[in-house]
Amino acid sequence: MKKFEVPDFYRSKLIGAIKNQRKEIDPKKRDFSPTIVDFGPIQIHLARHFGFCYGVENAIEISYKAIEENPGKNIYLLSQMIHNPTVNEDLLARGLKFIMDTQGNQLIEWDKIKSDDVVITPAFGTTIEIQKLLEKKDIKLETYDTTCPFVTRVWKKAESIARKDYSIIIHGKHNHEETKATFSHSNQNSPSIIIKNLDEAKLLVDFIEEKRPEAEFYSTFEGKYSKGFDLKKDLEKIGVVNQTTMLASETEEISNFLKEFIIKKRGNDNYKDFFADTRDTLCYATNENQKATYGLLEVPADLAIVVGGYNSSNTYHLVELCEKVLPTFFIKSEEEIISKEKIRHFNYEDKKTSVTEGFLPNKEKLKVILTSGASCPDSVVDRVLQKLLSYFDNKISAEEALANISQP
C-alpha cells in the first residue's frame, strides 16, 4: 500500500512500534485479537487495527501539499476535510477556511470564491451540484481532490447497477457529507432513496406492500428520495449501497432483509432480476476497525475508551459495539480525562457531553480497552495512553512493556 507524507506530529513512536510488531507477525491481518500492553497496575488492550486509514492519509497529504504549493492564495475546504478536531484545527491555523460546516450550512458565500482561489474537496467527496457550481467559476477541483477511493467505488457501483435499471437504496445518515455526495451521484442515473437502519427498510417494505398510505411515504422520507421518485414503480428493482462508515453487520442485515422480501415476492428463480447483488461497499478500514473491535471484546476488560471526533460516524460505530459489552467512554483527546476520578465524554445520540466520576475501577490489575476511529491521529491515542499511565506510580516503562507485549 502507498506510503503517504503525513506530518510527524500526527505520528507516535510508541503506537507505531506496537503496530509494526503486529504487522511483522501478521502482515495480512488475519488475526483480529487485541495487542495487550502490560504496564503492571494497568493493562492496555489495543485494537489490532485503528487510526488513520488510506483515505485519511491521502486527504492529509493533499491538503498540506495545497498549503505548501499556494503561498499567499485563498485556500478553501468545501467542509471539514475529515471528522477529527485535531486535524481540522491545525489546517485552520495554517490559514485554510471551510466553505460549509458538517451540516451543509454556508460559512462563506459562493460569490466570495474566485477563479484563482484553491478549493479542496474533502475525503467524503462532494455533490454534482457543487462540482458544477465551482466549474462555472473556472475552479479546477481535480487539482486537490481528496475524495476517498472507497467512496468513489460506491459511486461506480451505484452507476453500474443503475445502468441495469435498478433503483438505488443508500444505507446511510442523510445529513452526512458522504451520503449527500453519494445520493447526488446516484440520482443522476437512477431513482434513489436514503434509509438509516433496518427499521426504515421494514417501513419501506410496508409502503411497497401498501400496508401504509402512499402519501405517508413522501412525508416520512421527505428530503431522502430523488426528484420525481415514484413509490409504485421505482422500488420494483432495487440494489443496496452504503455510506462507507456504517456498521457492516447492519448493512448486511438490511440487504438480506430486502433480498428475502424480493425472493418472497418474485420467487427464488427470478429474484436476481429484481435485486442487484452489490455486495458490501464498506471501505477496508471500516471493516477492519469493526472486526478489530469485535476481537477486543472477546477478551475480558473493565472499560473501553474510544478516541475520535464527535461527528465521526465510523468512530461512533466502534463506541456502539463496545457499549453493548462494557462501560465505554467516547472522548476526542486526553484533555477529556480530567483526573483519575473524572472523565468528560460524549453521547453521540443526544449530542451532549457529560462527566462520569469514578470511571477507573479501583482494582489491583486494571484492564482498559483503547481504540480510535479511522480519522484519529496515533499521536492523540498516545497522549490518551500517557494520561492514563500518569495516574499509576508503580508502572513499568514503555520500553519494558513493549518488550513483553502479547496477544490473548
C-alpha positions in Angstrom: 0.0 0.0 0.0 1.2 3.5 -0.8 3.1 5.4 1.8 1.9 9.0 2.4 3.7 12.0 3.6 1.8 12.9 6.8 3.2 15.4 9.3 5.3 13.8 12.1 3.2 15.4 14.8 0.3 13.1 13.8 2.5 10.0 14.4 3.5 8.2 17.6 6.7 6.2 18.2 5.1 4.1 20.8 1.9 3.3 18.8 3.9 2.9 15.6 6.2 0.4 17.3 3.2 -1.6 18.5 1.6 -1.6 15.1 4.8 -2.6 13.4 5.3 -5.6 15.8 1.8 -6.9 14.9 2.4 -6.2 11.2 5.5 -8.4 11.2 3.7 -11.2 12.9 0.5 -10.9 10.9 1.1 -8.9 7.7 -2.2 -9.9 6.1 -4.3 -9.0 9.2 -5.9 -12.4 9.6 -5.7 -12.2 13.4 -8.0 -9.5 14.9 -7.2 -10.3 18.6 -6.0 -7.2 20.6 -2.4 -6.3 21.4 -2.0 -6.5 25.2 0.5 -4.0 26.7 1.0 -4.7 30.3 2.4 -1.7 32.4 1.9 -3.5 35.8 -1.0 -2.0 37.6 -2.8 -1.1 34.3 -3.0 -3.3 31.2 -3.9 -1.7 27.9 -5.8 -3.7 25.3 -5.1 -2.0 21.9 -7.2 -2.9 18.9 -5.4 -4.8 16.1 -6.5 -2.0 13.7 -7.2 1.6 14.4 -6.2 5.1 13.4 -5.5 6.8 10.1 -6.7 4.8 7.1 -5.6 5.1 3.4 -8.3 7.7 2.5 -7.5 9.9 5.5 -3.7 9.8 4.9 -4.3 10.6 1.3 -6.5 13.6 2.2 -4.0 14.9 4.7 -1.1 14.6 2.3 -3.0 16.5 -0.5 -4.2 19.2 1.9 -0.8 20.0 3.3 0.6 19.9 -0.3 -2.0 22.5 -1.3 -0.9 24.8 1.5 2.8 24.4 0.5 2.2 25.0 -3.2 0.0 28.0 -2.9 1.6 30.7 -0.6 -0.5 33.9 -0.4 -3.6 32.4 -2.0 -7.0 31.8 -0.5 -7.3 28.1 0.2 -10.7 26.6 1.0 -12.0 23.3 2.1 -15.6 22.5 1.0 -16.2 21.3 4.5 -14.2 19.6 7.3 -11.6 17.5 5.5 -12.1 14.6 7.9 -14.1 14.4 11.1 -11.3 15.0 13.5 -10.8 18.2 15.5 -7.0 17.9 15.8 -6.5 17.7 12.1 -9.1 20.4 11.2 -7.9 22.8 13.8 -4.3 22.6 12.5 -5.5 23.2 9.0 -7.5 26.2 10.1 -4.4 27.5 12.0 -2.5 27.3 8.7 -4.9 29.6 7.0 -7.4 27.3 5.4 -11.1 28.2 5.6 -14.2 26.0 5.5 -16.9 26.9 3.0 -19.5 24.9 4.8 -19.9 23.2 8.2 -20.6 19.5 8.5 -24.4 20.1 8.3 -24.1 21.9 5.0 -24.6 25.4 6.4 -22.8 28.0 4.4 -19.9 29.7 6.2 -18.5 31.5 3.2 -20.9 32.6 0.4 -20.2 31.2 -3.0 -19.8 34.7 -4.5 -16.7 35.2 -2.3 -15.0 32.3 -4.1 -12.9 33.4 -7.1 -11.3 31.6 -10.0 -7.8 32.0 -8.7 -8.7 30.6 -5.3 -7.8 27.0 -4.3 -10.7 24.7 -3.3 -10.0 21.3 -1.8 -12.6 18.5 -2.0 -12.8 16.6 1.4 -12.4 12.9 1.8 -16.2 12.4 1.8 -16.4 13.8 -1.8 -18.9 16.3 -2.8 -22.2 16.6 -4.8 -22.6 17.0 -8.5 -24.3 20.3 -7.9 -21.3 21.8 -6.0 -19.0 20.5 -8.7 -20.9 22.2 -11.4 -21.1 25.5 -9.4 -17.4 25.6 -9.0 -16.7 24.6 -12.6 -18.6 27.7 -13.7 -16.2 29.7 -11.6 -13.3 28.0 -13.5 -12.0 26.3 -10.4 -10.2 23.1 -11.1 -11.4 20.7 -8.3 -9.3 17.8 -9.6 -6.1 19.5 -8.6 -6.7 19.0 -4.9 -9.4 16.3 -4.8 -9.0 14.2 -1.6 -12.2 12.1 -2.2 -11.5 8.7 -0.7 -11.2 6.0 -3.4 -13.5 3.8 -1.4 -16.2 6.4 -1.7 -15.8 6.7 -5.4 -16.0 2.9 -5.6 -19.5 3.2 -4.1 -20.5 5.7 -6.7 -19.2 3.4 -9.5 -21.2 0.5 -8.1 -24.3 2.6 -7.9 -23.8 3.7 -11.5 -23.2 0.2 -12.8 -26.5 -1.2 -11.3 -28.4 1.9 -12.4 -27.4 1.1 -16.0 -29.4 -2.1 -15.5 -32.5 -0.1 -14.4 -32.2 -0.8 -10.6 -33.1 1.9 -8.2 -30.6 2.7 -5.5 -31.2 2.3 -1.8 -28.4 4.0 0.2 -27.8 2.9 3.8 -26.5 6.0 5.5 -27.2 9.1 7.5 -28.9 11.5 5.2 -27.2 14.6 6.6 -23.7 13.2 6.5 -21.5 14.7 3.8 -20.6 11.4 2.2 -24.2 10.3 2.0 -25.2 13.6 0.4 -22.4 13.1 -2.2 -23.4 9.5 -2.9 -27.0 10.4 -3.2 -26.2 13.3 -5.6 -24.1 10.9 -7.8 -26.6 8.0 -7.7 -29.7 10.0 -8.6 -28.0 11.3 -11.8 -28.5 7.7 -13.1 -31.4 6.2 -11.2 -34.2 6.9 -8.7 -32.5 6.9 -5.2 -33.6 6.9 -1.6 -31.7 7.0 1.7 -32.5 4.8 4.7 -30.7 4.9 8.0 -31.4 1.5 9.5 -33.3 -1.8 9.4 -36.4 -0.2 10.8 -36.6 2.1 7.8 -36.0 -0.8 5.5 -39.0 -2.5 7.1 -41.0 0.7 6.8 -40.1 0.8 3.1 -41.5 -2.7 2.6 -44.7 -1.7 4.3 -45.2 1.1 1.8 -44.3 -1.2 -1.1 -46.9 -3.7 0.1 -49.4 -0.9 0.6 -49.8 -1.6 4.3 -49.4 2.2 4.7 -50.9 5.0 2.6 -48.7 6.2 -0.3 -48.9 9.9 0.9 -47.3 8.9 4.2 -44.2 7.6 2.3 -43.5 11.0 0.8 -43.8 12.8 4.2 -41.8 10.1 6.1 -38.9 10.1 3.7 -39.1 13.8 2.8 -35.7 15.0 1.7 -34.3 11.5 1.3 -35.6 10.5 -2.1 -34.7 11.8 -5.6 -36.8 14.2 -7.5 -39.8 12.6 -9.2 -39.5 9.4 -7.1 -42.5 7.1 -7.8 -43.2 4.7 -4.9 -45.2 2.4 -7.1 -42.7 1.8 -9.8 -39.3 2.9 -8.5 -38.9 0.1 -5.9 -39.7 -2.8 -8.3 -35.9 -3.4 -8.9 -33.5 -2.4 -6.2 -29.9 -2.5 -5.1 -28.3 -1.5 -1.8 -25.1 0.6 -1.4 -23.9 2.3 1.7 -22.1 5.1 3.4 -18.7 3.5 3.8 -18.5 4.1 7.5 -21.8 2.4 8.6 -21.9 -0.8 10.6 -21.1 -3.7 8.3 -23.5 -6.0 10.2 -26.3 -3.5 9.8 -25.8 -3.1 6.1 -25.8 -6.8 5.7 -28.9 -7.2 7.8 -30.7 -4.5 5.6 -29.6 -6.1 2.4 -30.6 -9.6 3.5 -34.0 -8.4 4.7 -34.7 -6.7 1.3 -33.4 -9.7 -0.6 -35.7 -12.1 1.3 -38.6 -9.7 0.6 -37.8 -9.8 -3.1 -37.5 -13.6 -3.1 -40.8 -13.9 -1.3 -42.4 -11.6 -3.9 -40.7 -12.8 -7.1 -39.6 -16.3 -6.3 -36.1 -17.8 -5.8 -35.5 -18.4 -9.5 -36.3 -14.8 -10.6 -35.2 -12.6 -7.7 -31.9 -11.6 -9.3 -33.8 -9.7 -12.0 -35.2 -7.5 -9.2 -32.4 -7.4 -6.6 -28.9 -6.4 -7.6 -26.0 -8.2 -5.9 -24.0 -5.1 -4.8 -22.0 -7.0 -2.1 -20.6 -4.9 0.7 -19.5 -1.4 -0.2 -17.9 -0.5 3.1 -14.2 0.6 3.0 -11.5 -1.8 4.1 -10.6 0.4 7.2 -14.2 0.5 8.4 -14.4 -3.3 8.1 -11.0 -3.9 9.8 -11.7 -1.4 12.6 -15.1 -3.1 13.3 -13.5 -6.6 13.2 -10.7 -5.5 15.5 -13.3 -4.1 17.9 -15.1 -7.5 18.0 -11.7 -9.0 18.7 -11.2 -6.6 21.5 -14.5 -7.5 23.1 -13.6 -11.2 23.2 -11.0 -10.5 25.9 -12.3 -9.5 29.4 -11.7 -5.9 30.3 -13.0 -3.3 32.8 -13.9 -0.5 30.5 -13.3 0.9 27.0 -12.1 4.3 25.8 -12.7 5.2 22.2 -10.9 8.2 20.8 -12.1 10.3 17.8 -14.0 13.3 16.5 -17.5 13.6 18.0 -19.0 13.9 14.5 -17.2 10.9 13.2 -19.6 8.2 12.1 -17.1 5.4 11.9 -15.8 6.2 15.4 -19.3 6.2 16.8 -20.0 2.7 15.5 -16.9 1.4 17.4 -18.4 3.1 20.5 -21.8 1.4 19.7 -20.2 -2.0 19.6 -18.3 -1.5 22.9 -21.2 -0.1 24.8 -23.1 -3.4 24.3 -20.5 -5.2 26.4 -18.9 -2.9 29.0 -18.7 0.7 30.2 -17.5 2.8 27.3 -16.2 6.4 27.1 -16.1 8.3 23.8 -13.5 11.1 24.0 -11.9 13.4 21.5 -8.5 13.8 23.3 -6.6 13.3 26.5 -8.0 16.6 27.8 -11.3 14.9 28.4 -9.7 12.8 31.1 -10.0 15.4 33.9 -8.4 13.3 36.7 -8.1 9.7 37.8 -11.6 10.1 39.1 -13.3 12.0 36.4 -13.8 11.8 32.6 -15.8 14.0 30.3 -17.3 12.0 27.4 -19.7 12.4 24.5 -23.0 10.8 23.9 -23.5 10.5 20.1 -27.2 10.0 20.2 -28.2 13.2 22.1 -25.0 15.1 21.0 -24.1 16.1 24.6 -21.1 15.7 26.9 -21.3 14.5 30.4 -18.9 13.9 33.3 -18.6 10.4 34.9 -16.9 10.1 38.3 -15.1 7.0 39.4 -14.7 5.8 35.8 -11.5 3.9 36.6 -12.3 1.0 38.9 -10.1 0.6 42.0 -8.5 -2.8 41.1 -5.1 -4.4 41.6 -4.9 -5.0 37.8 -6.9 -2.7 35.7 -7.7 -3.7 32.1 -8.6 -0.9 29.7 -9.6 -1.2 26.0 -8.2 1.6 23.9 -9.1 2.2 20.2 -9.8 5.0 17.8 -11.6 5.9 14.6 -10.1 6.0 11.1 -9.6 9.8 11.3 -7.8 9.9 14.6 -4.1 10.5 14.7 -1.9 8.0 16.6 -0.4 10.9 18.5 -3.7 11.6 20.1 -4.2 7.9 21.1 -0.6 8.0 22.5 -1.5 11.1 24.7 -4.6 9.4 26.0 -2.5 6.4 26.9 0.1 8.5 28.6 -2.6 10.4 30.6 -3.9 7.1 31.9 -0.4 5.9 32.8 0.3 9.1 34.7 -2.1 8.0 37.4 -0.1 5.0 38.4 3.1 5.3 40.3 4.4 1.8 40.2 4.1 1.2 36.4 6.9 -0.2 34.3 8.5 1.8 31.5 7.2 1.8 27.9 10.4 0.0 26.8 9.8 -2.8 29.2 6.1 -3.1 28.3 7.0 -3.1 24.6 9.4 -5.9 25.1 6.6 -8.1 26.6 3.6 -7.2 24.5 1.3 -10.2 24.0 -1.9 -11.5 22.5 -4.6 -13.4 24.3 
